[in-house]
Amino acid sequence: MASILYICVRPEQGAADAEHRSFRRALGVRVLDRWDLLTAPLDPSISDRYDGVVVGGSPLNVVSEDRDEVQRRVEDDLERLAGETVDGRVSTFFTCYSIGVVTRMLGGTVGTATPESTRPTRIRITGPGAADPIFGPSAPEMSVLTAHKEGSVEPPPGATLLATNDDCPVQAYRVGDRLYATQFHPEVTPQDFVDRMAYYRTTGYFDPHQYDLTAERVLAASVTGTDLLRRFSERLG
């Protein structure tokens, strides 16, 4: 069975623990090692020790003007991982905050014009996405869960756009055949997402006065994002 590492970039311990469980279940693996990037720099040997890496979400934002020393170090580590992935040393699935890190590293632009609140949404699989081994089986559309304040203005140079929608045109892309990046959260079930909402109730991802209504809409959704991570894991094996 393939060895996979989950990289955590969440400061909220409860949310981080839950995200770890979500990724392990979505990947379909019994064991998923964990690296807390906010507390320890990434070991340079990661690309040699693992077949695949998944990077979780974070309340951090690439566009923040007040990025502190820890965030800058985290982004340097993620950029190094992305470079090693492009070079074919490991396969990596970047999600949420880290898609912005990768976009910027590859010469693209990250902005705040295409945010999406906490909600289920439909995304369209592009023509190249339909031919992709991970996204293709989900074509022509899939339902996913979103919550973000920034996004890639367009796919970075050299990237293949895999999924889009009207509210956030860059939902997912691939670079080479080993680097995948999604703006949405592919690891969560609706219940996972509602549980996560409790940690971010007052952080601007949804109207806190509409908490119950937002949770109700999320729980009513039928999402298929976890299929992507299962295929990612199977290809590693």
C-alpha positions as CSV (number, residue, x, y, z in Angstrom):
1,M,0.0,0.0,0.0
2,A,1.2,3.5,-0.8
3,S,2.7,5.6,2.0
4,I,1.0,9.0,2.3
5,L,1.6,12.0,4.5
6,Y,-1.0,14.6,5.6
7,I,0.5,18.1,6.1
8,C,-1.5,20.2,8.6
9,V,-1.6,24.0,8.4
10,R,-4.4,24.6,10.8
11,P,-3.7,26.3,14.2
12,E,-7.0,25.1,15.7
13,Q,-6.1,21.7,17.2
14,G,-9.7,20.3,17.1
15,A,-10.2,21.3,13.5
16,A,-6.8,19.9,12.6
17,D,-7.5,16.5,14.2
18,A,-10.8,16.3,12.4
19,E,-9.3,17.2,9.1
20,H,-6.7,14.5,9.5
21,R,-9.5,11.9,10.1
22,S,-11.3,13.3,7.0
23,F,-8.3,12.9,4.8
24,R,-7.6,9.4,6.0
25,R,-11.2,8.3,5.4
26,A,-11.4,10.0,1.9
27,L,-8.0,8.5,0.8
28,G,-9.2,5.1,1.9
29,V,-6.0,4.3,3.9
30,R,-5.6,2.7,7.3
31,V,-2.6,4.8,8.2
32,L,-2.0,8.4,7.3
33,D,1.1,10.0,8.8
34,R,0.8,13.7,9.9
35,W,3.1,16.7,9.9
36,D,2.1,19.9,11.7
37,L,3.8,22.5,9.5
38,L,3.0,25.4,11.8
39,T,5.1,23.9,14.6
40,A,7.9,22.2,12.7
41,P,9.7,23.0,9.4
42,L,9.1,20.3,6.7
43,D,11.7,17.6,6.8
44,P,13.7,17.7,3.5
45,S,13.5,13.9,3.2
46,I,9.7,13.9,2.9
47,S,9.8,13.5,-0.9
48,D,12.0,10.4,-0.5
49,R,10.0,8.8,2.3
50,Y,6.5,9.1,0.9
51,D,4.7,8.1,-2.3
52,G,2.2,10.9,-1.9
53,V,1.4,14.0,0.2
54,V,-1.9,15.8,0.9
55,V,-2.0,19.3,2.2
56,G,-4.9,20.4,4.2
57,G,-6.6,23.8,4.5
58,S,-6.0,26.8,6.7
59,P,-7.4,30.2,7.8
60,L,-4.2,31.7,6.5
61,N,-4.2,33.7,3.3
62,V,-1.5,34.2,0.8
63,V,-2.6,37.8,0.1
64,S,-2.4,38.9,3.7
65,E,-0.1,41.9,4.2
66,D,0.7,40.9,7.8
67,R,2.2,37.5,7.1
68,D,4.4,36.7,10.1
69,E,7.6,34.8,10.2
70,V,5.9,31.4,10.7
71,Q,3.6,31.9,7.8
72,R,6.5,32.9,5.5
73,R,8.4,29.8,6.6
74,V,5.3,27.6,6.0
75,E,4.9,29.0,2.5
76,D,8.6,28.5,1.7
77,D,8.2,24.8,2.8
78,L,5.1,24.4,0.6
79,E,6.8,26.0,-2.3
80,R,9.8,23.6,-1.9
81,L,7.3,20.7,-1.8
82,A,5.6,21.9,-5.0
83,G,8.9,22.2,-6.7
84,E,9.8,18.7,-5.8
85,T,6.4,17.5,-7.0
86,V,6.8,19.3,-10.4
87,D,10.3,17.6,-10.6
88,G,8.6,14.2,-10.3
89,R,10.0,13.3,-6.9
90,V,6.6,12.8,-5.2
91,S,2.8,13.2,-5.9
92,T,1.0,16.0,-4.0
93,F,-2.6,17.1,-3.7
94,F,-2.7,20.7,-2.5
95,T,-6.1,22.1,-1.2
96,C,-7.6,25.4,-0.1
97,Y,-4.9,27.8,1.2
98,S,-2.1,25.9,-0.4
99,I,-3.4,26.3,-4.0
100,G,-2.7,30.0,-3.5
101,V,0.9,29.2,-2.5
102,V,1.4,27.0,-5.5
103,T,-0.2,29.5,-7.9
104,R,2.0,32.3,-6.7
105,M,5.1,30.1,-6.8
106,L,4.4,29.2,-10.5
107,G,4.1,32.9,-11.5
108,G,0.3,33.2,-11.2
109,T,-1.7,35.8,-9.3
110,V,-3.9,35.3,-6.2
111,G,-6.6,37.8,-5.4
112,T,-9.8,38.4,-3.4
113,A,-12.3,39.0,-6.2
114,T,-13.7,35.4,-6.3
115,P,-14.4,34.3,-2.7
116,E,-17.0,31.6,-1.9
117,S,-18.8,31.4,1.4
118,T,-19.3,28.2,3.4
119,R,-21.7,26.2,1.1
120,P,-22.1,23.4,-1.3
121,T,-21.6,24.3,-5.0
122,R,-21.5,22.8,-8.4
123,I,-18.3,22.8,-10.4
124,R,-17.8,21.9,-14.1
125,I,-15.1,19.5,-15.3
126,T,-13.2,21.0,-18.2
127,G,-12.3,19.2,-21.4
128,P,-8.8,18.4,-20.2
129,G,-10.3,17.5,-16.8
130,A,-12.6,15.0,-18.4
131,A,-9.4,13.3,-19.8
132,D,-7.7,13.4,-16.4
133,P,-7.5,10.1,-14.5
134,I,-8.5,11.6,-11.2
135,F,-11.1,14.2,-12.3
136,G,-12.4,12.5,-15.5
137,P,-14.6,9.9,-13.9
138,S,-16.5,12.8,-12.2
139,A,-17.3,14.6,-15.4
140,P,-19.2,16.6,-16.5
141,E,-20.0,18.1,-13.1
142,M,-19.6,17.4,-9.4
143,S,-20.8,18.8,-6.1
144,V,-18.2,20.1,-3.6
145,L,-17.9,22.2,-0.5
146,T,-16.2,25.6,-0.4
147,A,-15.2,28.3,2.1
148,H,-12.4,30.7,1.0
149,K,-11.6,34.4,0.9
150,E,-9.0,34.4,-1.9
151,G,-8.5,32.5,-5.1
152,S,-6.3,32.2,-8.2
153,V,-7.1,34.8,-10.8
154,E,-6.3,32.3,-13.6
155,P,-4.4,29.1,-13.8
156,P,-0.7,29.7,-13.4
157,P,1.6,29.3,-16.4
158,G,2.1,25.6,-17.3
159,A,-1.0,24.4,-15.4
160,T,-4.0,22.6,-16.9
161,L,-7.4,23.8,-15.6
162,L,-9.4,20.8,-14.5
163,A,-12.5,22.3,-12.9
164,T,-14.3,25.7,-12.9
165,N,-17.5,27.5,-12.1
166,D,-18.9,31.0,-12.5
167,D,-18.2,32.2,-9.0
168,C,-14.5,31.0,-8.8
169,P,-13.1,30.2,-12.3
170,V,-10.0,28.3,-10.9
171,Q,-11.4,25.5,-8.9
172,A,-8.8,22.9,-9.7
173,Y,-5.7,22.4,-11.8
174,R,-2.9,20.0,-12.5
175,V,0.8,20.6,-13.2
176,G,2.6,17.8,-14.9
177,D,1.1,14.5,-13.9
178,R,1.9,14.6,-10.1
179,L,0.7,18.0,-8.8
180,Y,-3.0,18.5,-8.2
181,A,-4.4,21.6,-6.5
182,T,-8.0,22.4,-5.6
183,Q,-9.6,25.6,-4.2
184,F,-12.5,23.6,-2.7
185,H,-12.3,21.0,0.1
186,P,-12.2,17.5,-1.4
187,E,-11.8,15.6,1.9
188,V,-15.0,16.5,3.8
189,T,-18.4,15.0,4.1
190,P,-21.3,17.5,4.8
191,Q,-21.2,16.5,8.5
192,D,-17.4,17.1,8.6
193,F,-17.9,20.5,7.2
194,V,-20.6,21.4,9.7
195,D,-18.4,20.2,12.5
196,R,-15.6,22.4,11.2
197,M,-17.9,25.4,11.1
198,A,-17.9,25.6,14.9
199,Y,-14.2,26.5,14.9
200,Y,-14.7,29.3,12.3
201,R,-18.0,30.8,13.3
202,T,-16.7,34.3,13.7
203,T,-13.9,34.4,11.1
204,G,-15.8,35.7,8.1
205,Y,-16.5,32.5,6.1
206,F,-20.3,32.8,6.7
207,D,-22.7,35.0,8.6
208,P,-22.6,33.8,12.2
209,H,-26.3,34.9,12.6
210,Q,-27.1,32.4,9.8
211,Y,-25.2,29.5,11.4
212,D,-28.1,27.1,11.6
213,L,-29.3,27.9,8.1
214,T,-25.8,27.5,6.6
215,A,-25.4,24.2,8.4
216,E,-28.8,23.0,7.2
217,R,-27.8,23.7,3.6
218,V,-24.5,21.9,3.9
219,L,-26.0,18.8,5.5
220,A,-28.6,18.6,2.7
221,A,-25.9,18.5,0.1
222,S,-24.7,15.3,-1.7
223,V,-21.0,15.9,-2.4
224,T,-18.6,13.8,-4.4
225,G,-15.3,15.5,-3.7
226,T,-13.9,12.6,-1.7
227,D,-13.9,10.5,-4.9
228,L,-10.9,12.6,-6.1
229,L,-8.8,11.7,-3.1
230,R,-9.7,8.0,-3.4
231,R,-8.5,8.0,-7.0
232,F,-5.4,9.9,-6.0
233,S,-4.6,7.3,-3.4
234,E,-5.3,4.4,-5.8
235,R,-2.9,5.7,-8.4
236,L,-0.1,5.9,-5.8
237,G,-0.6,2.2,-5.0
